[in-house]
Every structure is written in C-alpha cells, then in structure tokens.
C-alpha cells in the first residue's frame, strides 16, 4: 500500500487543462492507517478518503490533481478483496433493465465487451438476451474467483487495452462504475469507439457529482473515494463522448436497487450507530428487503455513427 502514497501530478484526463486553471473541489484526505484489502474493492463500506480533486474550468470534470502511478493502482485492484456478490447481481439487474430501451437499436447481438466486469454477472444477463460472444475484463483476482462456472470462461484477468481487440469487434461495450477509476478515461472511450461496429453502442454508468444527494452530503458522500481519479456530471460525460466521435448521446438518471443492509452500510454515520442499525434490521428480518433509490448515478448511452452518417 505504500506505493499508493507516492503521487504524480495530473492534468485534466479529459481535456488536458492543468489543475491550476480549475478550482479545488475536495482537499486531499488520505489516512494511510485506513488502507486495507477492501480499499480498492467494489461496493465497499465508504472510507471518505480522496486525492486533491479539482474541477476543470474547461470541461467541468472533477479530477485528481495528483495520484499514484498507474501500475500501483492496477496492483491495488489486482490484490483487492471481494465480498459483494449479492450487490453485484442487484446492480447487473438494474443495468440490464435500464439498457433494454436502447438494445433494440443495436445493429446485431454478435459480441459484447464489459470493462470492469467483476464476477461477470451482467454478462450472464446479456447471454439470456441473445448476445453470442461475451467478453469481460476484470483486474481483481478475488472478483473472478467469485464468478459462476458459466461466467468465468468469459472473463479475462487484467486491465483493458484496446490493442487486444480488432477494429469493429463489438456491437455493445459496457463500462459500469469503472470510468472514474481508470487513469486515462479519454483513451478508454477513444478505444471503445474504434472497437465498436457502425451503429454500435457504448454504455457507461458513473456517479453524478452534481446530483442533489452528493451535493448535500459533501465530503461524507460515497463519491469521496480513494479509488476515484475523476468524477463526472451529465454535461461533462456528454463532452467526453462527443469529443471522441460518438453521436445520439443520451444521459439519464439511474435508480439503483440494493438490499436494505447495503444501503445502511453506505450511510455516513458513526460505525457504532451503523452496526446498531444493521443489527436492528437483521432482527426485524428486513436486511434483505430490496429498495430502489436514486443515489446520484447516471447512465450514458452513445452510438458510433454508421458509414452513411459519417459521409454526411
């Protein structure tokens, strides 16, 4: 974990503007004693740690003005623990339902790529919908170990590199709650555009830092996270997609469905009070009740133009 404390400076990872041109959004808040096996795990209990985050004056992305080197970050994800199988399934069901209106416009269901696939449970949902070739990229050994026997053959361990795939290989690429975590989101979106077939779609789910719940909670919001190298809102996400050649861009709010116990884990409360509430929920047999809430997340779906559209 010591390598995570060695910082290198960053410009805006979307438009390249230097941090000095923006304004500080969050001051650095990192306690090395809090770093553990779950610090880079998905759907963890919030630690409310972050790098020095700056709001870009040009594209409005909030980004870490300094962060660990990419290899140190990748190693942290590789070694991270995993304990959120139930939440992964709930998220996959939410994303699948939200994507349904868009899937009808795909050119085909030949192949799909999910970047940051976790246990591959979302790919299982898409297999039922007729997608033929399913590929997931996941850096965490623990998440892959928790995958089902059906999904595991679809998952490649490691980091997404566009050079691993041929042009126009996929009709759908998905990246859910991962774009904030990658050192170079611009390159990721650029490569996704290259890998998509004409009229193929890129689907992204990210936190909306400008959502009311996140503005109210401030530094006690779950978006304050040492994993997050950048944060978006609808306009900045649209800007990123538009600059990389995507069209028909639509960004909508997303309601997440999770167990009551998970929602309680996210509350910015003292640990003793939080444990008391979790214990009370267990006694009342409502820990597993499913609640649908708007937690400040957004879904962006964009299309790669077809040949005729490019010519015009």
DRENBADREN-514573 format. One record per residue (C-alpha): residue in three letters; x, z, y. Coordinates in steps of 0.5 Angstrom, whole numbers, padded with zeros to 4 digits, always signed. Example, Ala and Ser with C-alpha at 12.3 -4.5 7.8 and 13.67 -1.06 7.14 Angstrom:
<tortors>
ala+0025+0016-0009ser+0027+0014-0002
</tortors>
This chain:
<tortors>
unk+0000+0000+0000unk+0006+0001+0005unk+0006-0007+0006unk+0000-0007+0009unk+0002-0003+0015unk+0007-0008+0016unk+0004-0012+0022unk+0005-0019+0024unk+0002-0022+0031unk-0004-0027+0030unk-0008-0032+0035unk-0015-0033+0034unk-0015-0036+0027unk-0021-0041+0029unk-0019-0044+0036unk-0012-0041+0037unk-0013-0038+0043unk-0008-0032+0044unk-0010-0025+0044unk-0008-0023+0051unk-0014-0028+0053unk-0019-0024+0050unk-0022-0017+0051unk-0021-0011+0046unk-0027-0010+0041unk-0024-0005+0037unk-0018-0001+0038unk-0014+0000+0032unk-0016+0005+0027unk-0012+0006+0020unk-0010+0012+0017unk-0005+0011+0011unk-0008+0017+0007unk-0014+0014+0006unk-0012+0008+0003unk-0013+0007-0004unk-0015+0003-0010unk-0022+0001-0007unk-0020+0000+0000unk-0020-0008-0002unk-0026-0007-0007unk-0032-0011-0006unk-0038-0006-0003unk-0034+0000-0003unk-0036+0006+0001unk-0034+0005+0008unk-0028+0008+0011unk-0029+0005+0018unk-0021+0003+0019unk-0019-0003+0022unk-0014-0007+0026unk-0014-0008+0033unk-0020-0013+0034unk-0020-0018+0040unk-0026-0022+0042unk-0024-0029+0043unk-0025-0032+0050unk-0026-0039+0048unk-0030-0039+0041unk-0032-0031+0041unk-0029-0030+0034unk-0027-0023+0034unk-0020-0023+0030unk-0015-0018+0028unk-0009-0019+0034unk-0004-0017+0028unk-0005-0016+0021unk-0001-0015+0014unk+0003-0022+0012unk-0002-0026+0007unk+0002-0024+0001unk+0001-0017+0002unk-0007-0018+0003unk-0007-0022-0003unk-0003-0017-0007unk-0008-0012-0005unk-0014-0016-0007unk-0011-0017-0014unk-0010-0010-0015unk-0017-0007-0012unk-0021-0003-0017unk-0029-0006-0018unk-0035-0001-0019unk-0041-0005-0016unk-0044-0009-0022unk-0051-0008-0020unk-0050-0009-0013unk-0046-0016-0015unk-0053-0018-0019unk-0057-0016-0013unk-0053-0020-0008unk-0053-0026-0012unk-0061-0026-0013unk-0061-0025-0005unk-0056-0031-0004unk-0060-0036-0009unk-0067-0034-0006unk-0064-0036+0001unk-0061-0042-0001unk-0067-0045-0005unk-0070-0049+0001unk-0063-0052+0002unk-0061-0054-0005unk-0067-0060-0005unk-0063-0064+0000unk-0056-0064-0005unk-0054-0071-0007unk-0054-0068-0014unk-0052-0062-0018unk-0046-0064-0021unk-0041-0059-0019unk-0041-0052-0015unk-0035-0048-0013unk-0035-0041-0011unk-0030-0038-0007unk-0029-0030-0008unk-0034-0031-0014unk-0033-0023-0016unk-0036-0023-0023unk-0039-0030-0023unk-0046-0027-0023unk-0048-0032-0017unk-0045-0038-0022unk-0050-0035-0027unk-0056-0036-0023unk-0054-0043-0021unk-0053-0045-0028unk-0060-0044-0029unk-0062-0048-0024unk-0058-0054-0027unk-0051-0054-0024unk-0047-0058-0029unk-0040-0056-0027unk-0039-0049-0025unk-0032-0046-0022unk-0031-0039-0019unk-0024-0037-0015unk-0023-0029-0015unk-0017-0025-0013unk-0019-0019-0017unk-0017-0018-0024unk-0022-0012-0024unk-0028-0016-0022unk-0026-0022-0027unk-0026-0016-0033unk-0033-0014-0031unk-0035-0021-0032unk-0040-0023-0037unk-0038-0027-0043unk-0042-0033-0040unk-0039-0033-0033unk-0031-0031-0035unk-0029-0038-0037unk-0032-0041-0030unk-0027-0036-0026unk-0020-0038-0024unk-0016-0032-0022unk-0012-0033-0016unk-0013-0035-0008unk-0017-0041-0006unk-0012-0047-0005unk-0016-0054-0003unk-0010-0058-0006unk-0012-0055-0013unk-0018-0060-0013unk-0019-0067-0012unk-0023-0070-0006unk-0031-0070-0006unk-0030-0066-0013unk-0037-0061-0011unk-0044-0062-0008unk-0044-0055-0006unk-0039-0050-0004unk-0041-0043-0003unk-0037-0037+0000unk-0041-0031+0001unk-0038-0025+0005unk-0031-0027+0004unk-0029-0031+0010unk-0028-0025+0014unk-0022-0023+0009unk-0018-0030+0009unk-0012-0030+0013unk-0014-0038+0015unk-0021-0039+0016unk-0020-0045+0019unk-0016-0048+0014unk-0021-0046+0008unk-0027-0049+0012unk-0023-0056+0013unk-0021-0056+0006unk-0028-0055+0004unk-0030-0061+0008unk-0025-0065+0004unk-0028-0063-0003unk-0035-0064-0001unk-0038-0070-0003unk-0042-0074+0002unk-0048-0070+0004unk-0045-0064+0000unk-0047-0057+0003unk-0042-0051+0005unk-0046-0045+0005unk-0043-0038+0008unk-0045-0031+0009unk-0042-0027+0014unk-0043-0021+0018unk-0046-0022+0025unk-0042-0017+0029unk-0047-0018+0035unk-0053-0016+0030unk-0057-0010+0033unk-0055-0005+0028unk-0048-0007+0028unk-0048-0006+0036unk-0052+0001+0035unk-0047+0003+0030unk-0041+0001+0034unk-0035+0004+0030unk-0039+0007+0025unk-0041+0000+0022unk-0039-0002+0016unk-0036-0008+0019unk-0031-0004+0022unk-0026-0005+0015unk-0019-0006+0014unk-0021-0012+0010unk-0024-0016+0016unk-0019-0020+0019unk-0024-0024+0023unk-0032-0023+0025unk-0037-0028+0027unk-0044-0029+0030unk-0048-0035+0030unk-0045-0039+0035unk-0038-0037+0033unk-0040-0039+0026unk-0043-0046+0028unk-0037-0047+0033unk-0032-0047+0027unk-0037-0051+0022unk-0038-0056+0028unk-0030-0057+0029unk-0029-0059+0022unk-0034-0064+0022unk-0040-0061+0019unk-0047-0063+0021unk-0054-0061+0020unk-0051-0054+0021unk-0057-0048+0021unk-0055-0041+0021unk-0061-0036+0020unk-0061-0028+0019unk-0061-0025+0012unk-0064-0020+0009unk-0060-0016+0003unk-0064-0013-0003unk-0060-0007-0006unk-0061+0000-0010unk-0063+0005-0005unk-0057+0009-0008unk-0052+0003-0005unk-0056+0004+0002unk-0055+0011+0002unk-0047+0010+0001unk-0047+0006+0007unk-0050+0011+0012unk-0045+0013+0017unk-0046+0021+0015unk-0041+0026+0013unk-0039+0026+0006unk-0043+0033+0004unk-0049+0030+0007unk-0049+0024+0004unk-0048+0027-0003unk-0053+0031-0002unk-0058+0025+0000unk-0055+0022-0006unk-0057+0028-0011unk-0064+0028-0008unk-0065+0021-0009unk-0063+0022-0016unk-0067+0028-0017unk-0073+0024-0015unk-0072+0018-0019unk-0071+0013-0013unk-0064+0012-0013unk-0065+0005-0017unk-0071+0003-0012unk-0070-0004-0009unk-0070-0004-0002unk-0070-0010+0003unk-0067-0009+0009unk-0064-0013+0015unk-0056-0011+0015unk-0054-0015+0020unk-0052-0021+0016unk-0053-0029+0017unk-0053-0035+0012unk-0050-0041+0015unk-0051-0048+0011unk-0048-0054+0014unk-0047-0061+0011unk-0042-0066+0010unk-0044-0073+0013unk-0045-0079+0009unk-0041-0086+0010unk-0047-0089+0014unk-0048-0083+0019unk-0040-0083+0020unk-0040-0090+0022unk-0046-0089+0027
</tortors>
